[in-house]
Amino acid sequence: MPESARPHLFSPITLRGMEFRNRLWVPALTMFTVESRDGMPSDFHFVHLGAIATGGAGAVIAEATSVEPAGRASPHDVGLWNDAQRDSWARISRFAKEYGTRIGIQLGHAGRKASQPRSWEPQIGTLPTSMGGWTTVGPSAVAYQGLDVPHELTGDEVRAMVRAFADAARRAQEAGFDFVEIHAAHGFLIHQFLSPISNRRRDEYGGSLENRARFFLEIVTAIRETVGESMPLLARVSATDWVEGGWNEEETALVTAWAQERGVDFFDVSTGGLVPDATIPVFPGYQVQFADRLKAAADATTGAVGLILTPAQAAEIVESGQADVAFVGREFLRDPHFGLRAAHELGVDIDYYPQPYHRARFRSPAA
């Protein structure tokens, strides 16, 4: 099929000179599978991410990865705070790139939402130290509903956290990842600083929008200085808290513009996560509207998420210009080769079908 006739979903996109073969990407999907509790990616991660990397996506993002032990959402989460973890991640990134898939890693810190059980385990609040838990931290001593009140970070501790993000980004680059994504969404630590609901500080990191955004922007600057000018830098943002008086779309657009000035190239647009009782209408593609509006308001390159379930739906999002990339999570979990199937259903003849699977490739009924 001529390039001009392809659905836009299967056209390349370039960030900082790095070409991604298509616009069907896999978001960070937390697996809670580190049984050793040392933050080390395991054989599970190699198989899980490796299978998806052979499935035709333009990019896959490794799950939320903590920049320090206390930043894990659960004791079973991965990390990138030491060189042993870096070396374990390296084999995963190397394998993904052998199959032409760009691979990134999402760096984050759960803040006041850290130290919890895995999602399928009984939810008992913040895990006590006797069960492997730890003291959580946040911008202010304001608890997430049902969890412990976090330790309020001092100014020096905030600045040390910025350094931790930069150090993790350096290790990600050394491990061979193509790009880094900063997790500034879903009620995690950066989002906690951004929202006035969770940030009650009176110093340079609280109060005005400029102050609440300072932590995020300092992380952006530190990472960009660390990885240089050639590595793409993404950010996952929650466009709204879905709560009156909380973080909202107007503030997201302003901070997005500031982040672009400091070196963020792409925004992965989600919503919510800061409070558990927000009323969120959920339907296929329910968050695409936020990527569309942020793209226009901040002149940003964006990716859309949120129950994108079919190849046709993903293609329409990109074709219509609502977002530059469609992120598909659940369907890639159900079928790691969803990207290959999407190309078949959309009538695209791709040249990166994995050779070992060539005899079983999707074909038209007439073939």
DABEL-V33463 format. One record per residue. N is the residue number from 0. PHI is phi in whole degrees, 0 to 359 (none if undefined). Layout:
<<N;PHI> <N;PHI>>
This chain:
<<0;none> <1;301> <2;306> <3;293> <4;267> <5;290> <6;303> <7;302> <8;302> <9;255> <10;266> <11;288> <12;226> <13;240> <14;236> <15;51> <16;82> <17;264> <18;269> <19;252> <20;291> <21;205> <22;246> <23;254> <24;243> <25;251> <26;284> <27;294> <28;233> <29;290> <30;252> <31;54> <32;238> <33;273> <34;288> <35;286> <36;62> <37;250> <38;76> <39;273> <40;299> <41;245> <42;301> <43;302> <44;296> <45;298> <46;290> <47;300> <48;287> <49;296> <50;298> <51;295> <52;295> <53;271> <54;261> <55;95> <56;291> <57;282> <58;202> <59;229> <60;248> <61;296> <62;303> <63;312> <64;238> <65;282> <66;271> <67;203> <68;305> <69;287> <70;269> <71;288> <72;292> <73;217> <74;296> <75;258> <76;267> <77;277> <78;220> <79;211> <80;257> <81;215> <82;286> <83;296> <84;297> <85;307> <86;293> <87;289> <88;294> <89;300> <90;292> <91;290> <92;296> <93;298> <94;296> <95;302> <96;289> <97;297> <98;256> <99;80> <100;269> <101;288> <102;232> <103;236> <104;224> <105;265> <106;261> <107;204> <108;208> <109;283> <110;58> <111;289> <112;264> <113;280> <114;58> <115;246> <116;294> <117;295> <118;299> <119;267> <120;266> <121;305> <122;272> <123;248> <124;89> <125;295> <126;294> <127;287> <128;300> <129;295> <130;248> <131;91> <132;273> <133;204> <134;287> <135;273> <136;230> <137;196> <138;292> <139;216> <140;279> <141;236> <142;278> <143;286> <144;308> <145;88> <146;244> <147;293> <148;292> <149;280> <150;291> <151;283> <152;296> <153;283> <154;303> <155;295> <156;291> <157;297> <158;294> <159;294> <160;293> <161;302> <162;295> <163;297> <164;297> <165;296> <166;296> <167;294> <168;296> <169;298> <170;295> <171;299> <172;296> <173;295> <174;281> <175;95> <176;294> <177;283> <178;205> <179;238> <180;242> <181;272> <182;272> <183;245> <184;231> <185;58> <186;75> <187;282> <188;304> <189;297> <190;298> <191;298> <192;290> <193;290> <194;273> <195;292> <196;291> <197;255> <198;252> <199;245> <200;293> <201;241> <202;259> <203;289> <204;253> <205;214> <206;100> <207;292> <208;301> <209;301> <210;287> <211;294> <212;274> <213;301> <214;301> <215;301> <216;291> <217;293> <218;295> <219;303> <220;299> <221;295> <222;292> <223;299> <224;296> <225;283> <226;269> <227;85> <228;270> <229;270> <230;277> <231;298> <232;235> <233;249> <234;221> <235;265> <236;234> <237;264> <238;288> <239;204> <240;276> <241;63> <242;224> <243;302> <244;84> <245;261> <246;301> <247;221> <248;295> <249;297> <250;293> <251;301> <252;296> <253;295> <254;291> <255;300> <256;298> <257;294> <258;293> <259;298> <260;298> <261;264> <262;123> <263;278> <264;256> <265;203> <266;236> <267;267> <268;259> <269;240> <270;210> <271;71> <272;103> <273;281> <274;230> <275;279> <276;254> <277;292> <278;269> <279;238> <280;287> <281;247> <282;201> <283;306> <284;78> <285;296> <286;257> <287;300> <288;304> <289;285> <290;294> <291;298> <292;290> <293;293> <294;304> <295;284> <296;290> <297;246> <298;51> <299;252> <300;275> <301;229> <302;239> <303;256> <304;228> <305;109> <306;53> <307;268> <308;247> <309;228> <310;302> <311;296> <312;296> <313;298> <314;296> <315;295> <316;300> <317;283> <318;299> <319;282> <320;83> <321;293> <322;206> <323;274> <324;220> <325;252> <326;267> <327;238> <328;255> <329;304> <330;291> <331;286> <332;289> <333;290> <334;217> <335;301> <336;257> <337;304> <338;296> <339;293> <340;294> <341;298> <342;299> <343;297> <344;294> <345;268> <346;75> <347;258> <348;267> <349;272> <350;256> <351;236> <352;293> <353;303> <354;304> <355;300> <356;259> <357;302> <358;291> <359;253> <360;295> <361;295> <362;229> <363;290> <364;304> <365;279> <366;286>>
